[in-house]
Every structure is written in structure tokens, then in C-alpha cells.
């Protein structure tokens, strides 16, 4: 995974069975062929859920860049 030239190593990605339901923010990308990528944040972990024809996979991604992005956006909305 690469974000503005920064990448997440394989050690920084782990598959999980579920996403914490107490989410603070998220982004959804609807792709062709009914595929979808969700990036969600619970103020601690960043979750990525990929859904396509073959099913759904959920991951926690260790990314300081994504955490900082969500923290900055949440500050704009004064969400604590």
C-alpha cells in the first residue's frame, strides 16, 4: 500500500475478522464491477475493508500517515 510515496510493509498489515463498531471516521471508494474499498478509523486503528465478487477481506493497517490524516480531519469537526 502506498500513500504519497510512503508504503506500508507487509508486517504493518494484518487480517481481522471484524471492524470495531465504534468508528470515528471513514471513506468509501466504490469501484467498477460493484467492488468497494472502505478505509475506517476508530481513533486507534485504521481498518481497510475490500469487498468484491469473491467476498470481503478486512485488515488493520499500521500507517502513521493515515492516522494523522483522520486525526486532522476530525479536529476540523471538533470530534473528541
C-alpha positions as CSV (number, residue, x, y, z in Angstrom):
1,X,0.0,0.0,0.0
2,X,1.5,3.4,-1.0
3,X,0.4,6.8,0.1
4,X,2.2,9.8,-1.3
5,X,5.3,7.9,-1.8
6,X,5.1,6.2,1.6
7,X,4.3,2.5,1.8
8,X,3.1,0.1,4.5
9,X,5.2,-3.0,4.9
10,X,3.6,-6.5,5.0
11,X,4.3,-6.5,8.7
12,X,2.1,-3.4,9.1
13,X,-1.0,-5.2,7.6
14,X,-2.9,-7.9,9.5
15,X,-6.2,-9.5,8.5
16,X,-9.0,-9.3,11.1
17,X,-12.5,-10.9,11.3
18,X,-14.3,-7.7,12.2
19,X,-14.0,-3.9,12.4
20,X,-14.5,-2.1,15.7
21,X,-18.1,-0.7,15.5
22,X,-17.1,2.5,17.4
23,X,-15.8,4.2,14.3
24,X,-15.0,7.9,14.2
25,X,-14.4,8.5,10.5
26,X,-14.3,6.7,7.2
27,X,-14.0,6.9,3.5
28,X,-15.7,4.6,0.9
29,X,-14.5,4.1,-2.7
30,X,-17.0,2.4,-5.0
31,X,-15.1,0.8,-7.8
32,X,-16.1,-0.9,-11.1
33,X,-17.9,-4.2,-11.0
34,X,-19.5,-3.5,-7.7
35,X,-16.2,-3.6,-5.8
36,X,-15.7,-1.4,-2.8
37,X,-12.8,-0.3,-0.5
38,X,-13.6,1.2,2.9
39,X,-11.0,2.9,5.0
40,X,-12.2,3.5,8.5
41,X,-10.7,4.9,11.7
42,X,-11.6,4.4,15.4
43,X,-9.0,6.9,16.8
44,X,-6.7,4.0,17.4
45,X,-6.6,1.7,14.4
46,X,-7.1,2.2,10.6
47,X,-9.3,-0.6,9.1
48,X,-9.4,-1.4,5.4
49,X,-12.2,-3.5,4.1
50,X,-12.2,-4.8,0.5
51,X,-15.4,-6.1,-1.0
52,X,-15.6,-7.6,-4.5
53,X,-17.1,-10.6,-6.3
54,X,-15.1,-13.1,-4.4
55,X,-16.1,-11.8,-0.9
56,X,-14.9,-9.5,1.7
57,X,-11.5,-9.1,3.5
58,X,-10.8,-6.9,6.5
59,X,-7.4,-5.6,7.6
60,X,-5.9,-3.3,10.2
61,X,-3.2,-1.2,8.6
62,X,-0.4,0.4,10.6
63,X,0.0,3.8,8.9
64,X,1.0,6.9,10.7
65,X,0.1,8.9,7.6
66,X,-3.5,7.6,7.6
67,X,-3.9,8.1,11.3
68,X,-2.6,11.7,11.0
69,X,-5.0,12.3,8.1
70,X,-8.0,11.2,10.0
71,X,-6.9,13.0,13.2
72,X,-6.5,16.2,11.3
73,X,-9.9,15.8,9.6
74,X,-11.6,15.0,13.0
75,X,-10.1,18.2,14.5
76,X,-11.9,20.2,11.8
77,X,-15.2,18.8,13.1
78,X,-14.2,19.1,16.7
79,X,-14.9,15.4,17.3
80,X,-13.4,14.2,20.5
